[in-house]
């Protein structure tokens, strides 16, 4: 006789999600460094001819910020569409789903990524609010109608060996 077990979905909390975010940040930062290091060296060589420019980063912002944003966008959107998880979320055993429990669509993934910028513009309050939300949704989750859930641990039960 087999018994059915219900799976209880548990929303991922602030610290687990922060851990995933930091892991992903290290990966994206490393990818950015590898892809832009030669160009940064060339750019800094020519920029050294105009020292007043590197003294004022407000007026002469880093031209590679756009590349970093593109790398991060592709990284997040591709992984969310493919698995619902970035490598950081895989390590932390959590997954992004739409509120109805289905997988993200391309438009949902893009809105969720753009929501990160809204969270940064609120000086991080959009991220912090997930610590106090009933469903642990940050502003970016609310914008994209997503939730982040813990992946339930599968408990395997081996059949008992017969002594015969």
N, C-alpha and C positions, 0 to 999 in steps of 0.2 A: 504494500500500500504506500503510495507516494503522497506526500503532503505538500501543499502549495504554501509558499512563503511570499508574503508581500514585501516588496522593496520600498523602504521609506527613503524618500529623497531628502537630503540634508543640504542646505545652502552653505556654500563655502564662505568662511569668515574673512575678516580683514587681514589677519596676519598670514594666513595661508595664501591669500591672493597677492599680498605684498611680496611674499617670497617668490611666487611665480613671476611677478612683474620684474623683480630684481634680476632673476635668472635670465629672463628674456632680454632685459636691458643689457646685460653683459654680452649676450650672444649678438644682439643687434650692434652694440658698440664695437665688438670685435670685427664683425663683418664690415662695418663702416671704416674702421681703421685699415683693414687689409685692402679695401677697394679704393680708399682715398689717400693713403700714405704717400705714394709717389707724386700725386698731384699736389698735395699739401707742401711737399718739399719744394717743388718747382714754383708754386705760388709764393711761398715764403721767401724764396731767393729773389724774385722780382719785386716783391713788396718791400724788401729791405732797402731798395733804392728810394723809397718814400717813407722815411721814419715817422713823419707826422701821421701817416695813416694807421700804423699799428699802435700808435699811442692813443688812438681814439676808436675803440671797437664799436661804439654807439653809432658813429657816422660811417664806419667801414665794417659792417658785420661779416661774420664768417660765411664765405660763399658756399661752403659745403653743408650748411644746415639743410638745404633742400634735398641733397642726396641722402642725408640721414633720415629725413622724413619719408622719402620714397622707399628706402630699404625697410624701415619699420612698418610702413603701410603694407608693402608686399608680403613681408614676413607674417604679420598678424592676419591679414585677410586670407592668405593662402592656407595657413594652418587652421584657422577657424572654419574655413569651408571644407577642408580635407578631413579633419579629425574632430573639430570642435575644441581642439587643444593646441596651444603652442608648446614647444619643448618645456618651458617653465611650468605650464599647467600639467604636463605629463608627469614631471618630477613631483609636483605637489598633489597629484592624484585628483585633479578637478577638471571640469569641462564646462564650456559655454553652450547653452541651449537657448532657443526661443522660449518665451514664457509658457507656450503650450507644450513644451517638451520636445519639439521637433528641432532639426538641425538648422543652422543659420543659412540664410540666402545671401547672395552677393550684396544686395542692397542693405540687408541687415548688418553684414560685416563691415561695410563701408561706413554706415551711420555710426556703428559702435566705435570704429577707429576715430572718426571725426569727433565723437563724444569725448575722447581723451583730451583733445585740445580745449574743449569747453571746461573740462575738469581742471586743466592746468590754468586756464584763464580765471577760474574761481580760486586761484592760489591753493589748489588741492582739496578744497572743501567738497567738490564733486566726488572725489575718491573717499574722503573721510566719512561722508554720509553713509557709506555702505556698512560701516561699523554699527550704525544705529538703526538701520532699516530692518523691518521685519523679514524681508526676503533677501537681505544682504545685497541690495542693488545700489550701485553707484549711479551718478548722474548719467554716465555713458550707457549703463544698462537700461535705465529708464527711457532714454532717448531711442535705443534700438530694440526695446521690448525683449531684453534678454535676462537670463539668470545664470549664475555660475554655481554648479552643484558639485558636491563631493561624489566621486565614483564609488559605489558600494563595493565592499570587499566580498569576493566570491569565496564561500566556504565549501570546500570539496569534502564529500563524505565517501570514503572508500568502502566498498562492500566488505563485510566481515568474512574472513577466510574460514572455510569449513575444515574441521579437523577430521577428515575422514579418509 
